[in-house]
Structures are given as C-alpha cells and as structure tokens.
Amino acid sequence: MSEKSKFSVCAATGIGSMPGGDAREAAKTVTGSFADGQGMPYLAELPARGPGADMIGRTVGLLVEMYGHVEPSGWRISDRPGRDTRRARSWLGEDLDALEEFTQGYEGLLKVQAVGPWTLAAALELRGGEAMLGDPGACRDLAGSLAEGLRSHLAEVRRRVPGADVVLQLDEPSLTAVLLGRVRSASGYRTYRAVDRQVVEGTLRELLAVNGEGPTVVHSCAPEVPFALLRRAGAGAVSFDFSLLTEREEEAIGEAVEGGTQLFLGVVPGADAASAALSDPGGSVMGVRTLWNRLGLDPGTLTESVVITPACGLAGASPAYARAALAHCARAARSLADNPE
C-alpha cells in the first residue's frame, strides 16, 4: 500500500461536522475521542453557527480571488469579499485556534475537510442565479481557486500542528448527480447536462494532488458512489455510508481493496434516535466482516483497509450523542482489529 493511501491501522474518525457552536468544545471532543492512538482527530465544522460555517460557506472562505455571499437560494459568487465571506474566514480561524490549543505536542494523522470542486460547482450560483456547474469555464476557474486556497489552508494547519501528518478530505455528496446529469437548475424544471467523466476525474486528480504525498480521501454520503473513478483520480481512500452499499457495487469495493485503496466505512448512525445502536461495538462492524467474507477477501487485510466512521456528519446530533458516537467508532474499530473474522 502506498504512503499516500496508508492511514493508521484500523483507525476511526469522524466525517467533519459537529453539533453546537462552541469551537473549543468541538475541538476537545474530536481530539479527546481519539486519544492514545485510538483514531484520527480532525478539524471540526460547526454549521449551526449559520451561513459561513456551513460546508459550502466554509469552502467559499478558502477560495483565492473568488468570493461569495448568501442569497435566499444559497451561496452566490461576488465581485469582492463581503460580510459573509469575512464571517466564514473568521469562523475558520476560531476553529483552527481551538484545534491548535488541543493538539499541542500531537504527532500523527490529522484530517481536514473541504467541499470538492464538483459539489461546490453544483451549489455555487453565478451572478444570474444558475449554478456554476452549467459553465465549463467557471468550473475550471473555481477548481483553480480552490486548489490555491487548499494549498494555503494545508500549510496553515501544518504550521499550527507541526507534528501532524495532514489528511485532505474532499466532500463530494453531489458527485454522482453531476456525473448522471441529475443536478437541477435554478427553476427546477430542467437538469444540467452530465459532466464528462474524464473532466470530472481530471479535476479531482488536480485537487487531490494539492496534498502532495499526504493521505487523501473523498467522502460522499449519497448512493452510487463512483468508486472506480475516485480510485483513478488518485483518492487514497473513499468514505461512504455503508448502509447505502448495494450488491452492484461490491465488485468495485473488492477491486478497490485489492488495489490498495482504503475504505472509510460509515457504520455508526449519525442521529440520536439510533442511540441504541451504540451498545454493541462488535455488532456495528458485523456487516463489514460479512462483506469481506462474501468478497473472498483475507480478513487479515481489514486492519489495513478499513477506517470506521459515523454514517455522515454529526451536526444534527446532540453534543452528548456526538461524543458517544465518536467513542463508539473507536471501540468498533478496535473490535474489528481484535476479531477480524
């Protein structure tokens, strides 16, 4: 397995978002939940604070020479940095301050998340109100701006946490819709034309390369994750909701594992209503063992191929449940490592 795709042995981590609006409390949770090598801490996102703290707004704040503001319909491109862009950057600064405080002396994997170029293009509006996705030139400009912003962001994280091996996660929940021409226009009466798969792959490759030889992961909590395309684009790992996996995708899973791609498996529910699911760490990963057996994969490869996560972000959970869910991920990963068969 290449260094670029290698994460810690049977680790656990979160997706990105956390409940509430207290940056210090969130940083304390995501670092404390994975203390003593039990998993991978990450830079928490707190969308409950409002526009600018949401996943799109946070990534808009990273863009270079490209700005955004909030309209009733969502984020729209601006000529200059306004209040919404400044707020996004300010909240990111708070989150970085909090992370730095709770990672003093830390050495190991540390994950940061940003919205990928295609989900961002599907969500961001041009001045006329249509998505950037409908304009190939705008998509290219957006990807270039995002790449520059991510380079600066990753450098800042490394400066603040010098012992960290920084993992770059691109969130692409709209990727399948982009590939299949399912993204709706502003009017809702039509959909944007599907983007050529080679163009999608090439753009993702350029963005993932921003992290150099560092580990990379692409996350999608939507159905029909394009595993083969993400592998070709250079993703070291693919993160997805395990409950959405279908038999049709199992062959792609097997090929990914045999090719050295890691899987971030979302097996822990992200909502309080499912709190009973946190009572049995071994039960949470039973489906993973079953899948390995069905594919004829060596159970011994589980410890180097799998990272356990919640099914999606935890922004909608209570703080108590979010803490419990992350701790459960670590216990489930330990169960899988101790008893892979």
C-alpha positions in Angstrom: 0.0 0.0 0.0 1.4 3.4 -1.0 2.2 6.0 1.6 -0.3 8.3 0.0 -3.2 5.8 0.7 -2.0 4.5 4.1 -3.8 5.5 7.2 -3.4 4.2 10.7 -4.2 0.5 11.4 -8.0 0.0 11.7 -8.5 3.6 12.8 -11.6 5.5 13.5 -12.5 9.1 12.7 -15.5 11.5 12.1 -16.8 12.9 8.9 -16.4 16.6 9.7 -19.5 18.4 11.1 -20.3 18.5 14.9 -23.2 20.0 16.8 -23.4 23.3 18.5 -21.3 26.5 18.1 -18.5 26.2 20.6 -15.3 25.7 18.7 -13.3 24.8 21.8 -15.8 22.2 22.9 -15.8 20.6 19.5 -12.0 20.5 19.3 -11.9 19.0 22.7 -14.3 16.3 21.7 -12.7 15.3 18.4 -9.2 15.2 19.9 -10.3 13.5 23.2 -12.3 10.9 21.4 -9.3 9.6 19.5 -6.6 10.0 22.2 -3.9 7.4 22.7 -3.8 6.4 19.1 -7.5 5.3 19.0 -8.2 7.1 15.8 -7.8 10.2 13.7 -8.7 13.7 15.1 -10.0 16.3 12.6 -10.8 19.9 12.2 -14.4 20.2 13.3 -17.1 22.1 11.3 -19.9 23.7 13.2 -22.7 24.6 10.7 -25.2 25.5 13.5 -23.4 28.9 13.7 -25.1 29.9 10.4 -24.0 30.9 6.9 -20.3 30.8 6.6 -20.0 27.9 9.0 -21.9 25.5 6.7 -19.8 23.2 4.4 -20.3 25.4 1.3 -19.7 28.6 3.1 -16.5 27.3 4.8 -15.1 26.3 1.5 -16.1 29.6 -0.1 -14.0 31.2 2.6 -11.0 29.2 1.4 -11.2 30.4 -2.3 -8.5 32.6 -3.7 -9.5 35.7 -5.7 -13.1 34.4 -5.7 -15.7 35.4 -3.2 -19.3 34.6 -2.3 -22.3 35.9 -0.5 -25.6 34.4 0.7 -28.8 34.8 -1.2 -32.2 33.3 -0.3 -31.4 30.5 -2.8 -27.9 29.8 -1.4 -24.3 30.9 -2.0 -23.6 33.2 -5.0 -20.4 34.4 -6.4 -19.4 38.0 -5.6 -17.0 40.6 -7.0 -15.4 41.3 -3.7 -15.2 39.8 -0.2 -18.3 40.9 1.8 -19.7 40.2 5.2 -20.5 36.5 4.5 -17.0 35.7 3.2 -15.4 37.5 6.1 -17.5 35.6 8.6 -16.6 32.3 7.0 -12.9 33.1 7.3 -13.3 34.3 10.9 -15.1 31.1 12.0 -12.4 29.0 10.3 -9.8 31.0 12.2 -11.6 30.3 15.5 -11.8 26.6 14.7 -8.0 26.5 13.9 -7.2 28.3 17.1 -9.2 25.7 19.1 -7.7 22.8 17.2 -4.2 24.2 17.8 -4.9 24.5 21.5 -6.0 20.9 21.9 -3.2 19.4 19.7 -0.2 20.7 21.5 2.6 18.2 21.0 0.4 15.9 18.9 2.0 13.7 16.3 0.0 11.6 13.9 -2.8 11.8 11.4 -5.0 14.9 11.4 -7.8 15.3 8.9 -9.2 18.5 7.4 -12.3 18.7 5.1 -13.3 20.9 2.3 -16.1 20.6 -0.3 -14.8 19.1 -3.5 -14.9 21.0 -6.8 -18.0 19.3 -8.3 -20.3 19.6 -5.3 -19.1 23.2 -4.9 -19.8 23.9 -8.6 -23.3 22.4 -8.2 -24.0 24.5 -5.1 -22.5 27.9 -6.0 -24.5 30.3 -8.1 -23.3 32.6 -10.8 -24.5 36.2 -10.8 -27.5 35.3 -12.8 -28.6 32.6 -10.4 -27.7 29.5 -12.3 -25.2 27.0 -10.9 -21.5 27.3 -11.9 -21.9 23.7 -13.0 -23.5 24.8 -16.2 -20.4 26.9 -17.2 -17.3 24.8 -18.0 -15.1 27.9 -17.9 -16.4 28.9 -14.5 -15.9 25.3 -13.2 -12.2 25.5 -14.3 -11.8 28.8 -12.6 -13.4 27.5 -9.4 -11.2 24.5 -9.3 -8.1 26.6 -9.7 -9.2 29.0 -7.0 -10.0 26.1 -4.7 -6.6 24.4 -5.3 -4.8 27.6 -4.3 -6.9 28.1 -1.3 -6.4 24.5 -0.1 -2.6 24.8 -0.5 -2.6 27.8 1.8 -5.0 26.1 4.2 -3.0 22.9 4.5 0.2 24.9 5.0 -1.5 26.8 7.9 -2.7 23.6 9.5 0.9 22.2 9.3 2.3 25.4 10.8 -0.1 25.2 13.7 0.2 21.5 14.3 3.8 20.7 13.1 3.7 17.1 14.2 0.6 16.3 12.1 0.5 14.2 9.0 -2.3 16.1 7.4 -5.1 14.1 5.6 -7.1 16.0 3.0 -10.8 15.0 2.7 -12.8 16.3 -0.2 -16.6 16.2 0.4 -18.4 15.3 -2.8 -22.0 14.4 -1.9 -23.3 15.8 -5.3 -20.7 14.0 -7.4 -22.9 11.2 -8.6 -25.6 13.7 -9.5 -23.1 15.7 -11.5 -22.0 12.5 -13.4 -25.5 11.4 -14.1 -27.0 14.8 -15.0 -29.3 15.0 -12.0 -28.4 18.4 -10.7 -31.5 20.6 -11.1 -31.4 24.2 -12.5 -32.5 27.2 -10.5 -36.0 26.9 -11.9 -36.2 23.3 -11.1 -37.7 22.5 -14.5 -34.6 21.1 -16.0 -31.3 19.5 -15.1 -27.7 20.4 -16.0 -26.0 18.2 -18.6 -23.9 15.4 -17.2 -20.2 16.4 -17.0 -17.8 14.2 -18.9 -16.3 11.6 -16.6 -12.8 12.3 -17.8 -13.2 16.0 -17.0 -14.6 15.1 -13.5 -11.7 12.7 -12.9 -9.0 15.1 -14.1 -10.3 17.9 -11.9 -10.5 15.7 -8.8 -6.9 14.5 -9.6 -5.7 18.1 -9.6 -7.3 18.9 -6.3 -6.2 15.7 -4.5 -2.6 16.4 -5.7 -2.6 19.6 -3.7 -1.8 17.4 -0.6 1.4 16.1 -2.3 2.3 12.7 -1.0 0.0 13.2 2.0 -3.0 11.0 2.5 -6.3 11.9 0.7 -9.9 10.8 1.0 -13.1 11.6 -0.9 -16.3 11.4 1.0 -19.9 11.0 -0.2 -22.9 10.0 1.9 -25.0 9.7 -1.3 -25.9 6.5 -3.0 -24.0 5.2 -6.0 -20.5 6.3 -5.1 -18.3 6.1 -8.2 -15.5 4.0 -6.6 -13.5 3.3 -9.8 -13.5 6.9 -10.9 -12.3 8.1 -7.5 -9.5 5.4 -7.5 -8.3 6.6 -10.9 -8.4 10.2 -9.7 -5.9 9.3 -7.0 -8.0 9.2 -3.9 -6.1 7.2 -1.2 -9.4 6.4 0.5 -13.2 6.5 -0.2 -15.6 7.5 2.6 -19.2 6.4 2.3 -22.4 5.4 4.2 -22.0 1.7 4.5 -25.8 1.2 4.7 -26.2 2.5 1.1 -23.9 0.0 -0.4 -25.6 -2.3 -2.9 -24.6 -5.7 -4.3 -24.0 -4.0 -7.6 -21.1 -2.0 -6.0 -19.4 -4.9 -4.2 -17.1 -5.8 -7.1 -15.8 -2.3 -7.2 -15.2 -2.5 -3.4 -13.2 -5.7 -3.8 -11.1 -4.1 -6.6 -10.5 -1.0 -4.5 -9.3 -3.0 -1.5 -7.1 -5.2 -3.7 -5.7 -2.1 -5.4 -4.7 -0.6 -2.0 -7.5 2.0 -1.7 -8.7 2.3 1.9 -12.4 2.4 2.9 -13.8 4.8 5.4 -17.0 2.9 6.4 -19.9 4.9 7.8 -21.4 2.2 10.1 -22.4 4.2 13.2 -25.7 6.2 13.0 -25.4 9.9 13.0 -28.6 10.7 14.9 -29.7 10.4 18.5 -32.8 8.4 17.6 -30.4 5.4 16.9 -28.6 5.7 20.3 -29.4 2.0 21.0 -27.0 1.1 18.1 -24.1 2.3 20.3 -24.5 -0.6 22.8 -22.6 -3.2 20.7 -19.3 -2.2 19.0 -18.8 -5.6 17.6 -22.3 -5.6 16.1 -21.7 -2.3 14.4 -19.0 -3.9 12.2 -20.6 -7.3 11.7 -21.7 -6.3 8.2 -18.1 -5.4 7.4 -16.9 -8.9 8.3 -19.8 -10.4 6.3 -18.8 -8.3 3.2 -15.2 -9.4 3.5 -16.3 -13.0 3.6 -18.7 -12.6 0.7 -16.0 -11.0 -1.5 -13.4 -13.7 -0.5 -11.0 -11.1 0.9 -8.5 -12.0 3.5 -9.8 -11.0 6.9 -6.3 -10.0 7.8 -6.5 -7.1 5.4 -9.2 -5.5 7.4 -6.7 -3.8 9.8 -5.0 -2.0 6.9 -8.0 -1.4 4.7 -10.8 0.0 6.9 -11.4 3.2 8.9 -14.6 3.3 11.0 -16.7 6.5 10.9 -20.3 7.7 11.5 -22.6 7.3 8.5 -22.4 11.1 7.9 -21.7 14.3 9.7 -22.9 14.8 13.3 -24.2 18.3 13.0 -27.8 17.2 13.7 -26.9 15.2 16.8 -26.9 16.3 20.4 -23.4 17.0 21.8 -23.7 14.0 24.1 -24.6 11.7 21.3 -21.8 13.1 19.1 -19.3 12.3 21.8 -20.8 8.8 22.3 -20.8 8.1 18.5 -17.1 9.0 18.1 -16.1 6.9 21.1 -18.2 4.1 19.7 -16.4 4.3 16.3 -13.1 3.9 18.1 -14.4 0.9 20.0 -15.9 -0.7 16.9 -12.5 -0.3 15.1 -10.8 -1.9 18.0 -13.3 -4.8 17.8 -12.6 -5.3 14.1 -8.9 -5.3 14.7 -9.1 -7.8 17.6 -11.5 -10.1 15.9 -11.5 -9.7 12.1 -13.2 -13.0 11.3 
